[in-house]
Amino acid sequence: MNSLKNIGDCFPNKELEKVIGNATKEVSYILHGALEGKEVSVSGGTTLFEQRNIQAQANREAIYATADFMRARVNGEKVSFVVNRNINFTNVCYMGCRFCGFAKRKEDENAEWLSLEEVTARAQEAWDRGATEVCIQGGLHPSMPGTYYRDLILAIKTELPKIHIHAFSPFEIWYGSRKTKMNYRDFIADLKECGLDSMPGTAAEILDTEVRKKLTQNKLSTEEWTTIIRSAHSVGMPTTATIMYGHVDGPAHWSNHIALLREIQRETGGFTELVPLSFVHSDSPLYKNNPSQVRPGPTTEEVDLMHAVSRIMLNGFINNIQVSWTKLGIERAIQMLTRGVNDLGGTLMNESISRSAGSKHGQEITAFELCKAIKSMSRVPARRNTNYEILEIFQNHDPERLSPLVSRKGKNPLSFLDMFPEVVK
């Protein structure tokens, strides 16, 4: 076995070596190689993801320690977040993705399609609350003209030229491209010229054909998703990367997915972060219609491993690993700060997609609350922009305290900190 070499002094080598030494030879070999800068292979990643049972605790602890070390080496002790707002402009969609509880039909009582003026007003409200970004996604409305996406961007930028517009999943790009009869690259380039600043890498789910057939009937194939992402990167449009796990998938799928993201990043350098998204099952048709064949989301160990192994496999390629507090809740999310995570995402202000699948973790975490949660883990909160440029560090002060935009009806997302009053002051 190779010894650790040149792994820096931000984590005691002897302590890390001891933890890795308690793991099996196979896992130790993979982790030593990763720490020396070797890429973890697909089979190696699968092995790491497979350490889920109770007998593999020592292996998991070695994986977590390695991920945490890599996080500290690249990101230090800062934990970042962005002040943003989610705007889902329509929930009408006829694509029939089997996991989705968000989509409605046009005639449904709670179907919604916001006007350009309504979307712009929500963006203005977000800007007035300190947001630097609006994240805009929606269903694939059958009556939507192909120009809607560019019209939406132009409307917002006319009123708010400095706000960052992070919008339109690859599925929406696929839809708009078909509507306008433009190729992906030209369609994205036109949106960029109108003012689109970056794109979410959602609709990835699991980049595996057999899994996608079960989730979406392969309506947006792995090949099309990767082509759209590469097209975005080719015109200088940065995107996030995502993985949705814990349904009809497993370790080999996860490792292949992460390795594919790594290959795209090697070619383009266009990903800003990876956001693992835990499958929320309770109101998802995929689970409700097939409870014997679909898992009710990932296990505790799988959530931990997803964030940690992603950090290890993407080391040197994608250096920002974000946790989704809307999927896990803020208490669980900050636990991921010891699993290779360095970012808590955004304040959101509104959230519809996870809630429609059954998530109970609310729609907004204010910047003040995020800072309090981060400090409870003895880390340093930092407000960033969408491109991960640090705008403000809250080491000796806190953000302004704001009331949540949507009433929580007395619920407090940080109530779990009440038992630790010394970190809540």
N, C-alpha and C positions, 0 to 999 in steps of 0.2 A: 504494500500500500504506500502511495506517495504521502509525504508529510506536507503540512500546510506551508505555503510559501507566499511571501509578499501579500499578506492579507490585511495589512495595516494595523494600526494600534488603537482604533476606536472601539475594539472589543477585545478583551483579554484572550490571547491565543490559547493559553493553557486551559482556560475555562471552556472555550469552544471545542478545543481538541478533546477534552474530557467527555463532553456531552456526545460528540460524534463517536468517540471511542466506545460508548455504551450501546451503539447501534449495531446491527448485523453487518457482516463484512460487505455484503452487496450494497446496502444503503450507505455505509461509510465511504465506500469507493466512489459512489456517484457524487456524494457531497464534497469529498476532497477534490475531485475533478472540477466540480463547479466553482469551488473557492479558488482554484488555480487558473480559472478563466476558460475552462473547457466547456463547450456547449453540452447540455444534457440532451441525450438522444431521445427519440420518441419512446423507445423501450425503457430507457432510464426514467423518463417522466412518468410512464405508466407504473413502474415499480414504486416510485415515490407516492403517487396517488393511491396505490393499493394498500397503504399502511393504515387501514381503517379499523381493524379489530382490536380488541382489548389487549391482545398479546403484543401488539406493535407499538405500545406506548413509548418505549425507549427510542424507536425509530422516528416516531412523530416528534418527540422532543428534540432530536437531532435536526430534523427538517426545520422545525420552527426556529431553533437557535441560528441555523444557517441563514434562513430568510431574514431574520431580524438583524443579523450581522450585515448582510448585503444591503438592507435598507439603511442602516446607520452609515455605512461606508459611502453611499451615494447621496442620501437625503439629509444626513445628520439627524438632529432631534426635532426639527421643525415638522409639524403636521399642518398641511395646507387645506384650504377650502375656498370656494368662490361664492360670492353673494350673487344669486341669480334667481330667476323665476321660470318655472315650467308653464308653458302655454300649449295646451292641447286644443287646437282650433276646431277639430271635429272628431266626434266619436263614431261617425257613420263609416262603415267599412264592410265590403262584401267579399273579402278575400278568404274568410273562413278558416283562419289559423286556429287549430284545435285547442291550443293552450290559452287563447285570449278571452278574457272576460270583459274587455273594454268595448269591443265593437258592438254597434247598434245598427238596425235597419232604419231607412229614412222615415218610415211611418211609426217607429217606436216613440212612445210618449216622451222619453228622456233623450231622444236624439238631439244633437247639438251641432251647429255649424256657425262659428263666429264670423261676423263680418270683418272686413279689413279695419274698420274703425274700432271695433271692439278689441281686436288683437292689439292694435296700436295703443289704445287706452290702457290695456293691461301692462304693456311694455313701459308706458310712461309712469304708471303707478309703481312698477318695480324700480325704475330709475330713481324716482323720488325717494325710495326706501334704501337707496345705496347700491342697487344692483349694477354690476358691470356687464351682465350677460342675460339674454333671454334664450331659453332652450325651447325650441318650437318643433313639435311633431304632431301628427294627426292621422286619422284613418284615411283609407283610400276611397274617398267619396265618389260614387259613380257619376254625379252631376258636376264634379269639379272640372273646370277648364284647365288645360295644360299650363296656361299662363298664371294660374293662381299663385304658385310658389314665388315667381318673380314679382308679381304684384304685391304680395305680402311683404317681401323684403323691402321693396321700394317704398311702401307705405310707412314702414317702421323707420327706415333710414332717413326719410324726409323729415320726420319729427324728431328723431333721436340719432343723429349721424354718428355719435361716438359710442353707442351701445354695441356690444359684440353680439352678433346673431349666430347662434349655434343651432343649426336646424336641418331637418329632413334626413331621415334614415335612408339607407340604400334601397329599401323597398319603395319609399316615396320617390327617390330618384328614378328607379325603374319605372314607376307609374307615370311620372311627369315626362320622362323621355318617350314613353310609348304614346302619350297623349299629344306631344308636340312633334313626334316623328324625328326627333333629334337623337344623335348618338350620345352615349353617356358623357363623354369628355366635353362635347360642345354644350350640352345641357348644363353641366356643372360649371363650366367656364362662364356661361351667360349669367348664372346665379351669382357667381363670384363678382362679376362686373357690376351686378345690381347691388351688391353689398353683403352677400353671404360671407361670413368669416370662417366658419368651421362646421363640420358635420359630425353628428353622433354615429358611431359605428354599431348601432343597434340593428335588429333584424338578423343578427348573426346566429343567435340561438346556439346550436352546435353545428359546426361546419363539417357535416358528415351526411352523405346522401340518404342513407337508410333512416337515420334519425330524423332528418328533415322531412322525409315522406310521412312520418308519423305525426310530426308537429304541424307542418304547413302544406302537406301534399306536394312539397318541393316546388312551390310556386315561385319562390326566389331561390334558385339553386346556389350551391356553394360556389360554382364557377362564376355565376352572375354577381354574387355578393363581392367576391374578390376582384372581379373586373371593375365594378363600380368604385370600390375602395381605391384600387390602383389608379383609376381614372381621376379620382379626386386628388390623390397625392400628386399625380403628374401635372396638374395645373396649379399646384401650390396650395391646395386646400387641405389643412390638417384635419384629422378625424380621431375620434376615440376608437377603442377596440372593446368588445364585450364578449362574454360567454354566459349563456343561461343554462344552468345545470341542476340536476336533481329530479329528473322526470323519467325518461326512457333511455338514459345514457349511462356511461360508466367511465372508469379510469382511462381505458384506451382511447375513447372518444375525446376526453379532456386533453390528453397529451397530444394527440394529433392536431386538435384545434389550436392549442397554444403554439405548437411547432409551426403551423401554417401562418399564424400571426407573426411569428418570429421571422419567417422567410419573407413575408411582405415587407416587414420593417427593414430587413437587410437590404431589400431592393429600393425602397422608397424613403424610409426615414420619416414617414408622415403620421405615425400614431403618436398621440400625446400621452396616452395612459391606457391601462387595461382596467375595466370595471367588471368583476365577476358579479353575476346577477342570480341569486338563489331563486329557484322556481317556487312561486307562491301557489299552493294547490287548492286552498279551501273553496274558492269560487271559480276555479278554472274548469272549463268544460272538459279539457283533456283528462283531468283527474276524476271529475264527477261522473263522467260517462264510462270511465274505465278504471275504477278504483283497484281492481285486482291486477292490472297490468302497468299502472303508472305509480311511481313512488310519490309520497306526499312531501316532496322537497328533499333537499340534502340533509344528511345527518350532521350533528355537531362536528364530528371529526372531519367530514367532507368539506364543510364550510372552512374550517381551519386550514385543511390541506390545500384547498383551491387557492386561497390567497398566498400561502407560503410557497407552494410548488410553482405557481405562476411567477412569483418574484425570482425564484431560482432559475427557472427555464428562460426567463426573459432578461436575465442579468446582462447589462451592457447594451440591451436593445430597447426595451421599454422600461424606463426607470421610475415611472409613477404607477403605483398600484393603488387603486381607489376602492373603498368599501362602500356599498350601498346601504345607508341607514334606513332607507325606505323599505328595503327587503328584510333587514335583520333587526331594526330598532337600534337606537343610539347606544344603549347599554352593551349590546352584543357587538356593535360596530367598533366601539373603541377597544374591545378586546383584540380585534384584528391588528391593532397597532403593534402587537408583539408577534404578529404573523407575517411581517414583511410589508404591511400597509403604511403609506405615508400621506394619504389624502382621504378626506371625509366627504368629498363631493361638494354639493351646493346646498344653499339654504332652501331652495325650491319655491317656497311660498304657496305653491299649489302642486298637487300630485294626483293624477287620475288613474294611471295605468296599473300601478301596483295595488292601489285601493280597490280597483275593479276586480282584481284577482283574489282579494280577500285580505290584503295587508292591513294591519291595524296600527301602524306606527306613525300615523299622522301625515300632514302635508307640508309642514314647515319646521325647520330648526333654525332659530335666529342665530346671527353671528355671535351674539353674547353667549348663548347656550352652547354653541359649538366650542367656543373658547373655554368655557367652564368644563366641558367634558374632556377636552384635550388636556387641560392642566391637571385634571384628576389622575391622568396617566403619567404625570411628570414629564410631559412633552411641551413644546413651545408652539402655540397657535400662530398661523401665518395666513393672512388673506392674500389670495392670488388672483390673477386674471385667468381667462380660459386657456391661455398658452403657457401657464405655469410660471409666469413672471411674478415674483413676490412684490406685493404692493404695500403691505403693512405687517409688522411683527408685533404680536401682543404679549411681550414678555413682562412688561411692567405696567401695563394698562389694559383696559378692556374696551370692546366696542360699545357703542351706544345701545342701551337697552330699549328694544322695540317690542310692542305687543304683536303677537302673530297676526297675520293678515286675515286668516280664517279662524273663527272661534274654536277653541279646543274643548269647550264645555267642561272646564275644570280639570282636564287631564294635564299632567305635567310630565313631559318626556324625560326629565332629569330627576324624577322622584327617587330613582335608585341611588342617587348620591346623598340622600337625606341621612343615610346611616354613616356617612363620612363627613360630618359638618366642617371639618378642618379644610376640606378642598372646595367647599361651596361658598365660602366667604367672598 
